[in-house]
Amino acid sequence: MTFQEIGKTTMGAPFVYATISSPANLEQIKQYQEINGILADPRKIKKSKDEIADVLVRRGKTIVLITCGIHSTEVGSTLSSMLIAHRLTSSNEPDIQKILNNTIILLVPSLNPDGVDIVKNWYDKTLGTPYEGTEPPELYHKYVGHDNNRDWYAFTQVETQLTVDKIHNVWHPQIVHDIHQQGQNGSRLFLPPYMQPVEPNVPKQIVEGYTELGNAMAADLRSKGFQGITTNSTYDAWTPARAYSHYHGGVRILSETASARLATPVNIKFENLRAGSDDGYDPKVESANFGPVWRGGEWKLRNITDTMTTAAFALMNHAADNREAWLKRFYEIGKEAVRPRIDGELFGFTIPAPYSRGFDQPSWGITADLKRAGVELEETDKGYLVRMDQPYGGFAKALLETQNYPNLLDGRGHPIAPYDVTAHSLHLFYGLDVKPVTAPFTYKTTSFSWFGGLLGGCSVRGNVLLYKSSVPSMDEGWTRWAMEHRGLPIALRLHPNPEDRRCPKYSTVTDSAIRTLSPNPDKVILFPDQPPAQILNGYAKGSMPDEYTGGVGKEGVENLKKFVEAGGTLVFLNRASEFAIEQFNLPIRNIVKGLDRKAFYIPGSILRTELDTTHPIAKGMPQQSIAWFENSPAFELSEPPPSGGGQKVGEGSTNRPPANAGGSDIRIIARYPTDPKQILLSGWALGAEKIAGKAALVEFTVGKGKIILFGFRPQYRGQSLATFPLLFNAISN
C-alpha cells in the first residue's frame, strides 16, 4: 500500500487516499496508469488500434476506486475502509492475492473528512444522553451537507475537485464502488441494477456492466447468508450529479446498507419494516428483486461493516476474475466515443465566445466545468466548439442539451418520483445560448482574448443577515457558499464598471437572535429555502438539547414584523416564502399547495420565467429567464390588481392589501408564461397549466420596508448563475 495526501479539505484537514496492489504492481504503477490512459482515449493508438488494444488489455490491471464517507452520518462507510485496507494488506488468502495481482485498488477513506469530525464530536457529546445517535445540529459539510454527492458535474466544492483532478482523471477507473448507508427500516442492502430511467448519454456498456456486477455481488452475499437484499429499486441512474464515472468509461456501483443510530444499535420489529411508495419492493415479501426476507431484530454497527466489507470484496473478486473483460469493455466505450461522426449525426455544440454579449455571458464558468471533466474545447469563429468525437463528449452532451424526463406513472396513475431531480442542463443554469450542430460542420480555429484585470476587487455593499435555523438547511449552506464564492463574478457580470461593483457582505442570524431582534431599516434578512414549520418551531422540545429547540417562535415573528415595518427588508426563498405568507398574512396564496401529485408534479426542473426588467431586482437581466422549481410555490394574488394597474396594486386601489400587510404596493417581478407549453425548459412537469401566468417572484411594501418572495431557489446548488443576479439585487437594493 502507498498512502498520500492530495490536498486540503474545505476546513483544512488532509484529503488522502491509498493505492493497494501487489508489490510487483506497485513497482510498475506508472506503467499501469499509462496503459489505462491509452485505453481511455483510443486516439492515442495511431494504427492497428484493436490489435494494440488487445495487447494492453492482456497487460493491464482493473482499476477499482472505492470511495467512502461522503455522507458523514453514514459512519460505517469510513470505518469499513479501515477493515478493507487491513485485510488487503495483511492476508495471504488466495482470493486476496488474486485481487492484489489482477487489480489496483484506490481507497478513499472519506470524501468528507471534515464531516467525520463533526459527526464524531457530536456523537461523543451526546453519548449516554437522551440525544445519543441523533444527527448533529449543523451541516456535516461546511457548505453543502448531503448535497456534496450532487456536485459531480458543477465541481463547486474542494473535495469534489480533488477527487476528480487527482484520482478520477489520473487513474480512469473501470469500476467505482461508492459505499453508502440508507434508512433503518427498509432493505438491509441495495445494489444495482438501478431503477429506470437511465440518463440517455450513459453508454449501454456501462448499463450492462453495473447490471452484471451488481447482480453478481447480490448473489455472492445471498450465498453467504446475508438477508434483506434488493436490486433494481429505489435508486436511479439519471443524473451526472451523482455519477461522474458513468460518463468517463467506468461503472459506478452504489451500495446502500441499512443504518443504526450513528454507532448506536437499533432494534427493528418485522412489522415496522417498510419501503417508500416509489421504491419498487416490499421488505416483508420476497420477490424477484428482493430477498431473502430479513425478519427484524438488532441491527448494529458490526452488521453494517460486515455487510459493506463483504460487498466490497465480492466486487473486487469480480474485478479480478474478469480483468480482461473489464478492460476490454472500457476500451470499447472509448472507441465508440471517439469515432468520427457521419453526415446528419450530432457533431457537437457551440458555446458563445467569452463576453460575446458583454458581461452577461458567463462562458468562463461552463468551459471551466467541462475542461475539469476532461472535455476538449476548440476556440473557433463560431465560439467554443465541443465535438462529440472525443472520450467525454457524452458528458458534455448531457450538460449541453435539455432533459426530457420520461412520464413514469405507477398502476394508479401517480408519478413515480425520481431519486433526486430531473434536470441538469448546465447551459440553462448559466444563461448560455448553446447550439447543437450536425455533421458535416465547417469552422475556423481562432484564439479568444480575455480582458486583463477582470478579477479585481469589489466594494462591499449591504448589511445582509443570513438566517441559520437550528435545524440544518442545505440551502442555507449553499447560500453562504454563493455569497463567498460567486459574489465577485456576479458583481462583475452585473456591473462592468469597477466603481459600481457590489459584493454582498453577510453575517449569520440565529433563532435566538431573531427572538431578540431590534428594528433596523438598513438591514436585510435573508431566509433560505426551508419548510415554514422548521423556521417557526425548530426542533421539537425533547428531541434535541433545549438550546436547539423552539425556532424563531411567535416572539421572533413579532420582531420580524416590527423590523420590516420600520424599513428593513425580508427576503424569503422557495418554501420559506410560505412562512412569510402565513405569518404576515400577505394577500397572496400558493396555488399549488395541497394539489394531488396526479394533478401537479414538478420534481426538480428548469422552468421559463418572464421578468419585469423595469424593477430594480431584475436590473440588467434579460426579459426571459429561468426558475429552479423543486418543492416550490407559485403565487396568485388573493385580490387581483385593479384594471389598468398592470402588475402593481396602487395606493388608491379598492384592492389594497390588508392593513397588517402594512403597505400599498405589490410588484410581480417574475411570472410563468401564460402558455403552459412554454413553461418547461428541461426536466419533467406534470400539470404545468396550473402555474401558467402565475407569479414566481413578488415584492410587497410593508410599512416602510419590503418583503420579497422568491418562488424558487435562485442560487440552486451554486449552479444557477442565470438567477444569481435576482438574489444579489434583492439583498443590495
C-alpha positions in Angstrom: 0.0 0.0 0.0 1.0 3.6 -0.7 -0.7 6.4 1.1 -0.8 10.0 0.1 -2.3 13.4 0.9 -3.5 15.1 -2.3 -4.8 18.4 -0.8 -6.7 20.0 2.0 -10.4 19.9 2.6 -12.8 22.9 2.9 -11.8 23.2 6.6 -8.2 22.5 6.2 -8.0 18.7 7.0 -5.8 16.3 5.0 -7.6 14.8 2.0 -6.0 11.3 1.5 -6.2 8.1 -0.4 -4.4 4.7 -0.5 -3.2 2.7 -3.5 -3.3 -1.0 -2.8 -2.0 -3.8 -5.1 0.7 -6.4 -5.2 4.3 -5.3 -4.6 5.1 -6.1 -8.3 2.3 -3.9 -9.5 3.2 -1.0 -7.2 6.7 -1.1 -8.6 5.3 -0.5 -12.1 2.4 1.7 -11.1 3.2 4.4 -13.7 3.1 1.9 -16.5 -0.4 0.7 -15.5 -1.6 4.3 -15.3 -0.3 4.9 -18.9 -2.0 1.7 -20.1 -5.2 2.8 -18.7 -4.8 6.3 -20.1 -4.4 4.9 -23.6 -7.4 2.6 -23.3 -9.5 5.5 -22.1 -8.6 7.5 -25.2 -8.0 5.2 -28.2 -7.0 8.2 -30.3 -3.6 7.7 -28.7 -3.2 4.5 -30.7 -2.2 5.6 -34.1 -2.5 2.4 -36.1 -3.6 -1.2 -35.6 -5.9 0.1 -32.8 -7.7 -3.2 -31.9 -4.5 -5.3 -32.0 -2.6 -2.9 -29.8 -5.6 -2.5 -27.5 -5.7 -6.3 -27.1 -2.0 -6.3 -26.0 -2.7 -3.5 -23.5 -5.8 -5.4 -22.2 -3.7 -8.5 -21.6 -1.1 -6.4 -19.7 -3.3 -4.0 -17.8 -5.0 -4.3 -14.4 -8.6 -3.5 -13.5 -8.6 -0.1 -11.7 -11.1 -0.1 -8.8 -11.9 3.1 -6.9 -13.6 2.6 -3.6 -15.0 5.8 -2.0 -16.3 6.1 1.5 -17.9 8.5 3.8 -19.2 11.3 1.5 -22.2 11.4 3.8 -20.7 11.7 7.3 -23.6 10.3 9.3 -23.2 7.1 7.4 -20.4 6.2 9.8 -20.0 2.5 8.8 -18.6 3.5 5.5 -15.4 5.2 6.7 -14.9 2.6 9.4 -15.2 -0.2 6.7 -12.4 1.4 4.7 -10.0 0.5 7.6 -11.2 -3.1 7.6 -10.9 -3.4 3.8 -7.4 -1.9 3.8 -6.2 -4.2 6.7 -7.4 -7.4 5.0 -5.9 -6.5 1.7 -2.5 -5.6 3.1 -2.2 -8.4 5.7 -3.9 -11.5 4.3 -2.4 -14.4 2.4 -5.7 -15.9 1.4 -5.8 -17.0 -2.3 -8.6 -14.6 -3.1 -6.8 -11.7 -1.7 -3.6 -12.5 -3.5 -5.7 -12.8 -6.7 -7.2 -9.4 -6.1 -3.8 -7.8 -5.5 -2.3 -9.4 -8.6 -5.1 -8.5 -11.0 -6.4 -5.2 -9.8 -5.2 -1.8 -8.4 -7.4 -0.7 -5.6 -7.7 3.1 -4.9 -9.3 3.5 -1.5 -10.6 6.9 -0.2 -11.4 6.5 3.5 -13.6 9.6 3.4 -14.7 12.0 0.7 -15.6 14.4 3.5 -13.1 14.2 6.3 -14.4 17.4 7.9 -17.7 15.7 8.4 -16.1 12.7 10.2 -15.0 15.1 12.9 -18.3 17.0 13.0 -20.4 13.8 13.5 -17.9 12.1 15.9 -17.7 15.2 18.1 -21.5 15.4 18.3 -21.8 11.6 19.0 -19.3 11.9 21.8 -21.0 14.9 23.2 -24.4 13.2 23.3 -23.2 9.6 24.3 -25.2 8.4 27.2 -27.8 11.2 27.0 -31.3 11.0 25.5 -29.9 12.5 22.3 -27.4 9.7 21.6 -27.5 8.8 18.0 -29.1 12.0 16.8 -27.7 13.8 13.8 -25.6 16.9 14.6 -27.5 20.3 14.5 -25.2 21.6 11.8 -24.4 20.6 8.2 -21.8 17.8 8.1 -20.1 19.6 5.2 -19.4 23.3 5.9 -21.4 24.5 2.9 -23.5 21.7 1.3 -24.2 18.9 3.7 -25.7 15.9 1.9 -25.5 17.7 -1.4 -21.8 17.1 -1.6 -22.9 14.0 -3.5 -24.8 16.2 -6.0 -21.6 18.0 -7.2 -20.1 15.7 -9.8 -20.7 18.0 -12.8 -20.6 21.5 -11.3 -17.5 20.8 -9.2 -18.2 23.6 -6.8 -16.6 22.0 -3.7 -12.9 21.5 -2.9 -13.4 17.8 -2.1 -15.1 17.1 -5.5 -12.3 19.0 -7.3 -9.6 17.0 -5.6 -11.2 13.6 -6.3 -11.8 14.5 -9.9 -8.5 16.1 -10.6 -6.2 13.8 -8.7 -7.9 10.4 -8.7 -10.6 10.0 -11.4 -8.7 11.9 -14.2 -5.3 10.4 -13.3 -6.4 6.7 -13.0 -9.6 6.4 -15.2 -11.1 3.6 -13.1 -13.1 0.9 -14.7 -15.2 0.4 -11.5 -16.1 2.9 -8.8 -17.7 1.5 -5.6 -19.4 4.3 -3.7 -20.2 2.9 -0.2 -23.3 4.5 1.5 -26.0 3.9 4.1 -29.7 4.3 3.9 -32.7 4.3 6.3 -33.1 1.8 9.1 -36.5 0.2 8.2 -36.1 -0.8 4.6 -33.8 -3.4 2.9 -30.6 -4.3 4.6 -28.6 -3.7 1.4 -29.3 -2.1 -2.0 -27.1 -3.0 -5.0 -27.5 -2.2 -8.8 -29.0 -2.6 -11.3 -30.7 0.8 -10.9 -34.3 1.7 -11.5 -35.4 3.4 -14.7 -34.8 5.8 -16.1 -31.1 5.8 -17.1 -29.8 9.1 -18.4 -29.6 8.6 -22.2 -26.0 9.6 -22.5 -24.8 6.7 -20.3 -23.2 4.1 -22.7 -25.0 0.8 -23.0 -21.8 -1.0 -21.9 -22.0 0.9 -18.6 -25.6 -0.3 -18.0 -24.5 -3.9 -18.9 -21.5 -3.6 -16.6 -23.3 -2.3 -13.5 -26.1 -4.8 -14.1 -23.7 -7.8 -14.3 -21.6 -6.6 -11.4 -24.5 -5.7 -9.1 -26.3 -9.0 -9.6 -23.1 -10.9 -9.1 -22.5 -9.1 -5.8 -26.0 -9.7 -4.6 -25.7 -13.4 -5.5 -22.4 -13.7 -3.6 -23.9 -12.1 -0.4 -27.0 -14.2 -0.5 -24.8 -17.3 -0.8 -23.1 -16.2 2.4 -26.4 -15.9 4.3 -27.0 -12.2 4.1 -30.7 -11.2 4.0 -32.8 -8.3 3.0 -31.0 -7.5 -0.3 -32.7 -5.6 -3.0 -31.7 -4.7 -6.6 -33.4 -2.7 -9.3 -35.2 -0.5 -6.8 -35.1 2.9 -5.0 -32.1 4.5 -6.8 -31.9 5.5 -10.5 -29.1 6.4 -12.9 -30.5 9.6 -14.2 -28.2 12.4 -13.3 -24.4 13.0 -13.7 -24.6 14.9 -10.4 -24.0 11.6 -8.7 -22.2 9.5 -11.3 -19.1 11.1 -12.8 -17.7 7.7 -13.8 -20.7 6.8 -15.9 -19.6 9.4 -18.4 -15.9 8.5 -18.1 -15.9 4.9 -19.0 -16.4 3.5 -15.5 -19.2 1.6 -13.8 -20.5 3.2 -10.6 -21.7 0.7 -8.0 -23.7 2.4 -5.4 -24.2 0.2 -2.3 -26.6 1.3 0.4 -26.6 -0.5 3.7 -29.2 0.0 6.4 -28.2 2.3 9.2 -28.3 2.2 13.0 -28.4 5.5 15.1 -24.9 6.5 14.1 -22.9 3.9 16.1 -25.8 3.0 18.5 -27.6 -0.2 17.8 -31.3 -0.3 16.9 -34.0 -3.0 17.3 -36.3 -3.2 14.2 -39.5 -5.1 14.5 -40.5 -7.1 11.5 -43.9 -5.4 11.3 -42.2 -2.0 11.1 -40.2 -2.8 8.0 -41.3 -0.6 5.1 -40.1 0.9 1.9 -41.1 4.1 0.1 -44.1 4.0 -2.2 -41.8 4.6 -5.2 -39.0 2.2 -4.1 -40.2 -0.8 -6.1 -40.1 -3.6 -3.4 -41.7 -4.7 -0.1 -39.2 -5.6 2.6 -41.6 -8.0 4.2 -42.2 -10.0 1.0 -39.7 -11.9 -1.1 -39.8 -11.0 -4.8 -37.7 -11.1 -8.0 -35.7 -8.1 -6.8 -35.8 -8.6 -3.1 -34.8 -11.4 -0.7 -34.3 -13.4 1.3 -36.6 -11.6 3.8 -34.9 -10.3 7.0 -37.1 -11.0 10.0 -36.0 -8.0 12.0 -34.1 -7.8 15.2 -31.0 -6.0 16.4 -29.0 -4.0 13.8 -25.7 -2.6 14.9 -22.5 -1.1 13.6 -20.9 -4.5 13.2 -23.8 -5.7 10.9 -23.2 -2.5 8.8 -19.5 -3.0 8.4 -19.8 -6.8 7.8 -22.3 -6.1 5.0 -20.2 -3.3 3.5 -16.9 -5.2 3.5 -18.4 -8.4 2.2 -20.0 -6.5 -0.7 -16.7 -4.7 -1.4 -14.7 -8.0 -1.6 -17.4 -9.5 -3.8 -16.9 -6.6 -6.1 -13.1 -6.9 -6.0 -13.2 -10.6 -6.7 -15.4 -10.0 -9.8 -12.9 -7.3 -10.9 -10.0 -9.7 -10.5 -11.8 -12.7 -12.1 -12.9 -10.7 -15.1 -9.9 -8.4 -15.5 -9.6 -8.6 -19.3 -13.4 -8.3 -19.8 -13.5 -5.1 -17.7 -10.6 -3.6 -19.6 -12.0 -4.6 -23.0 -15.4 -3.1 -22.1 -13.5 0.1 -21.1 -11.7 0.3 -24.4 -14.9 -0.3 -26.4 -16.6 2.6 -24.6 -13.7 4.9 -25.5 -13.6 3.6 -29.1 -17.2 4.3 -29.7 -16.9 7.8 -28.1 -14.0 8.9 -30.4 -15.3 7.5 -33.7 -15.9 10.1 -36.5 -19.4 11.4 -36.8 -21.3 10.7 -40.0 -23.4 13.1 -42.1 -26.6 14.2 -40.2 -25.3 12.9 -36.9 -24.7 15.3 -33.9 -21.3 16.7 -34.5 -21.1 18.8 -31.3 -22.2 22.0 -29.6 -21.2 25.6 -29.9 -20.9 27.8 -26.8 -20.8 31.6 -27.1 -17.3 33.1 -27.0 -16.4 34.8 -23.7 -18.1 38.2 -23.4 -19.7 38.0 -26.8 -22.6 39.8 -25.3 -20.7 41.6 -22.7 -20.6 40.6 -19.0 -23.9 38.7 -19.1 -22.4 35.8 -21.0 -20.6 33.7 -18.4 -18.9 31.3 -20.8 -15.9 31.2 -18.4 -18.0 29.1 -15.9 -19.2 26.3 -18.2 -16.0 25.9 -20.1 -14.1 25.6 -16.8 -16.5 22.8 -15.7 -16.2 21.0 -18.9 -12.4 21.2 -19.0 -12.2 19.9 -15.4 -14.1 16.8 -16.6 -11.6 16.2 -19.4 -13.8 17.6 -22.2 -11.9 19.2 -25.0 -13.0 22.6 -26.4 -11.8 24.4 -29.5 -11.8 28.1 -29.9 -13.4 28.8 -33.3 -15.1 31.5 -35.3 -18.4 30.0 -34.1 -17.4 30.3 -30.4 -16.3 27.4 -28.3 -16.8 24.1 -30.1 -17.4 20.9 -28.2 -17.0 18.0 -30.6 -18.7 14.7 -29.9 -15.9 12.6 -31.3 -13.8 12.7 -28.1 -13.7 10.4 -25.0 -16.0 12.5 -22.8 -18.3 14.0 -25.4 -21.2 12.2 -23.8 -20.6 14.0 -20.5 -20.7 17.4 -22.4 -23.8 16.4 -24.2 -25.6 15.5 -21.0 -25.0 19.0 -19.7 -25.5 21.0 -23.0 -28.8 19.6 -24.0 -32.2 19.8 -22.4 -33.6 16.9 -20.4 -36.9 15.2 -21.4 -37.6 13.1 -18.3 -40.0 10.2 -19.1 -43.5 10.4 -17.8 -43.3 7.5 -15.4 -46.5 6.5 -13.7 -47.5 3.7 -11.3 -50.5 1.5 -11.7 -52.7 4.1 -10.1 -51.6 6.9 -12.4 -49.4 8.6 -9.8 -46.0 9.8 -11.0 -43.0 7.7 -9.9 -40.6 10.1 -8.2 -37.0 10.4 -9.4 -34.4 9.6 -6.8 -33.1 13.2 -7.0 -34.1 15.7 -9.6 -34.9 15.6 -13.3 -32.8 18.4 -15.0 -29.1 19.2 -15.2 -28.9 21.5 -18.2 -25.9 23.5 -17.2 -26.2 25.9 -20.1 -29.6 26.9 -18.9 -28.4 27.4 -15.3 -25.6 29.6 -16.7 -27.9 31.5 -19.1 -26.0 30.5 -22.2 -27.3 30.1 -25.7 -25.8 26.8 -26.6 -26.5 25.4 -30.1 -26.2 21.8 -31.3 -24.6 21.3 -34.8 -24.7 18.3 -37.1 -22.1 16.8 -39.3 -20.6 18.0 -41.6 -19.8 21.2 -39.8 -17.2 23.7 -41.1 -15.4 26.2 -38.9 -12.1 28.1 -38.5 -10.0 27.9 -35.4 -9.2 31.1 -33.6 -8.0 32.4 -30.3 -10.1 34.3 -27.7 -8.6 37.2 -25.8 -9.6 37.9 -22.2 -9.9 41.3 -20.6 -7.0 41.9 -18.2 -7.6 42.7 -14.5 -11.1 41.2 -14.7 -10.9 39.6 -11.3 -10.0 42.7 -9.3 -11.6 43.6 -6.0 -15.1 45.0 -5.5 -16.5 47.3 -2.9 -18.7 46.0 -0.2 -22.3 47.0 0.0 -25.3 45.8 2.0 -25.8 44.5 5.6 -27.2 41.1 5.0 -28.2 38.9 7.9 -28.5 35.3 6.7 -30.9 33.2 8.7 -29.4 30.0 10.1 -32.0 27.7 11.7 -31.1 25.3 14.5 -32.3 22.7 12.1 -29.6 22.5 9.4 -30.6 23.6 5.9 -28.5 22.8 2.9 -29.9 25.8 1.1 -28.5 28.0 3.9 -25.1 26.4 3.3 -25.4 26.9 -0.5 -26.3 30.5 0.2 -23.2 31.0 2.3 -21.2 29.4 -0.4 -22.7 31.6 -3.1 -22.0 34.7 -1.0 -18.4 33.8 -0.5 -17.5 32.3 -3.9 -19.9 33.7 -6.5 -20.2 37.2 -5.3 -17.4 38.7 -7.3 -18.2 37.0 -10.7 -21.9 38.1 -10.3 -20.8 41.6 -9.4 -18.6 41.7 -12.5 -21.4 40.3 -14.6 -23.9 43.0 -13.4 -21.5 45.9 -13.2 -18.7 46.0 -15.7 -17.7 49.4 -14.3 -15.3 48.7 -11.3 -16.8 51.7 -9.5 -20.2 50.1 -9.5 -19.2 46.6 -8.3 -21.0 45.4 -5.2 -20.2 42.2 -3.4 -22.5 41.1 -0.7 -21.4 41.1 2.9 -23.3 39.0 5.3 -23.4 37.7 8.9 -25.4 34.9 10.4 -28.6 35.4 12.4 -29.9 32.5 14.5 -33.3 31.7 16.1 -32.3 33.2 19.4 -31.1 36.4 17.7 -34.4 36.8 15.9 -36.2 36.3 19.2 -34.4 39.4 20.5 -34.2 41.3 17.2 -34.3 45.1 17.1 -35.7 47.1 14.1 -33.0 48.3 11.7 -34.0 50.0 8.4 -30.5 49.4 6.9 -30.6 45.6 7.3 -31.7 42.8 5.0 -32.6 39.4 6.5 -32.4 36.5 4.0 -34.3 33.3 4.7 -33.1 30.4 2.6 -35.3 27.5 1.4 -36.8 25.7 4.5 -40.2 24.4 5.5 -42.2 27.0 7.4 -42.7 24.8 10.4 -39.0 24.4 10.8 -38.5 28.1 10.8 -41.3 28.8 13.2 -40.8 25.8 15.6 -37.3 24.4 15.0 -36.6 21.1 16.7 -39.5 19.8 18.9 -38.9 20.0 22.7 -37.2 16.9 23.9 -35.9 15.8 20.5 -32.7 17.8 21.0 -31.0 19.7 23.8 -33.0 22.8 24.8 -30.7 25.3 23.1 -31.6 23.9 19.7 -35.3 23.9 20.1 -38.1 26.4 19.6 -37.4 28.1 16.2 -38.0 31.8 15.8 -41.2 31.3 17.7 -44.1 33.8 18.0 -41.8 36.3 19.6 -39.4 36.2 16.7 -42.3 36.7 14.3 -43.4 39.8 16.1 -39.9 41.1 15.9 -39.7 40.5 12.2 -43.0 42.4 11.7 -41.5 45.4 13.6 -38.3 45.0 11.7 -39.9 45.3 8.2 -42.4 48.0 9.3 -39.5 50.1 10.4 -37.9 49.9 7.0 -36.0 46.6 7.0 -36.1 44.1 4.1 -37.0 40.5 4.4 -36.2 38.1 1.5 -37.6 34.5 1.5 -36.5 31.8 -0.8 -38.7 28.9 -2.1 -40.6 27.1 0.8 -39.6 29.9 3.2 -42.0 32.1 1.3 -44.9 30.2 2.8 -43.7 31.2 6.2 -43.9 34.8 5.2 -47.4 34.4 3.7 -48.7 32.6 6.8 -47.1 34.8 9.5 -47.5 38.2 7.7 -51.0 37.5 6.4 -49.9 38.6 2.9 -52.6 39.0 0.2 -51.2 36.1 -1.8 -51.5 32.4 -1.9 -49.5 29.4 -3.1 -51.8 28.0 -5.8 -50.1 24.6 -5.9 -50.3 23.9 -2.2 -52.2 20.7 -1.5 -52.6 19.6 -5.1 -52.5 15.9 -5.7 -49.4 14.6 -7.4 -51.6 13.3 -10.2 -52.6 16.8 -10.9 -49.4 18.7 -10.4 -45.8 17.4 -10.1 -42.5 19.2 -10.9 -39.7 17.4 -9.1 -36.6 19.4 -9.7 -36.9 21.0 -13.2 -35.9 24.2 -15.0 -38.8 26.4 -15.9 -39.1 29.6 -18.1 -40.0 32.9 -16.4 -40.7 36.3 -17.8 -39.3 39.3 -15.9 -40.4 42.8 -15.3 -37.0 44.4 -16.2 -38.1 47.8 -15.1 -37.9 46.7 -11.5 -34.6 47.1 -9.7 -34.4 43.5 -8.7 -34.4 42.5 -12.4 -31.9 45.2 -13.4 -29.5 44.0 -16.1 -31.5 40.8 -16.7 -32.9 39.5 -20.0 -36.7 39.6 -20.3 -36.8 35.8 -20.3 -35.1 33.9 -17.5 -35.3 30.6 -15.6 -36.5 29.3 -12.3 -35.4 26.1 -10.5 -38.7 24.5 -9.4 -38.4 21.9 -6.6 -40.9 21.8 -3.8 -41.7 25.3 -4.9 -44.7 27.6 -4.5 -46.4 29.6 -7.3 -48.2 32.7 -6.3 -51.5 34.2 -7.1 -52.7 37.5 -5.5 -55.6 37.0 -3.2 -57.1 40.2 -4.7 -56.2 40.9 -8.3 -54.6 44.2 -9.3 -57.1 46.8 -10.5 -57.8 47.1 -14.2 -55.2 49.2 -15.9 -52.9 48.7 -12.9 -50.5 46.4 -14.6 -48.5 44.4 -12.1 -49.0 46.9 -9.3 -51.6 47.5 -6.7 -51.8 51.3 -6.3 -52.3 53.4 -3.2 -55.9 54.3 -4.1 -57.0 50.8 -5.1 -60.0 49.3 -3.6 -58.0 46.0 -3.7 -55.4 47.4 -1.3 -53.7 44.7 0.8 -55.0 44.4 4.4 -53.5 46.7 7.0 -51.4 44.0 8.6 -49.6 43.6 5.3 -48.6 47.1 6.0 -48.4 48.7 2.6 -50.0 49.6 -0.7 -47.5 48.3 -3.2 -47.3 44.8 -4.7 -45.0 44.2 -7.7 -44.8 41.0 -9.6 -41.2 40.8 -10.8 -41.3 37.3 -12.4 -44.1 35.1 -13.6 -44.5 32.0 -15.6 -45.7 32.2 -19.3 -49.4 32.1 -19.9 -48.9 29.3 -22.5 -48.4 26.1 -20.5 -46.4 24.6 -23.4 -43.8 27.4 -22.9 -43.1 26.8 -19.2 -40.9 23.7 -19.1 -37.3 24.2 -20.3 -35.7 21.0 -19.0 -36.8 18.1 -16.8 -40.4 16.9 -16.0 -43.6 19.0 -15.4 -47.0 17.4 -14.9 -49.8 19.9 -14.7 -47.8 22.9 -15.8 -51.1 24.6 -16.8 -51.7 25.1 -13.0 -49.0 27.7 -12.8 -49.4 29.3 -16.2 -49.3 33.1 -15.8 -48.7 32.8 -12.1 -46.1 34.8 -10.2 -42.7 33.4 -9.3 -41.1 36.5 -7.7 -43.1 39.1 -5.8 -42.2 42.2 -3.8 -44.5 43.7 -1.1 -44.2 47.1 0.6 -45.0 46.5 4.3 -44.9 49.7 6.3 -41.6 51.4 5.5 -39.9 48.1 4.5 -40.2 45.3 1.9 -40.9 41.6 1.8 -39.6 39.8 -1.2 -40.8 36.3 -2.0 -38.9 34.0 -4.4 -41.0 31.0 -5.5 -37.7 29.2 -6.5 -34.1 28.8 -5.4 -32.2 31.5 -7.3 -28.8 30.1 -6.1 -29.6 26.4 -6.6 -26.7 24.2 -5.6 -24.3 27.0 -6.7 -25.2 26.4 -10.3 -28.0 28.8 -11.3 -25.8 31.8 -12.3 -28.6 33.0 -14.6 -30.7 33.9 -11.5 -28.0 34.8 -9.0 -28.4 38.5 -10.1 -32.0 38.5 -8.9 -30.9 37.4 -5.4 -28.0 39.7 -5.3 -30.1 42.7 -6.4 -32.8 41.8 -3.9 -30.4 41.9 -1.0 -28.5 45.0 -2.1 -31.3 47.4 -3.2 
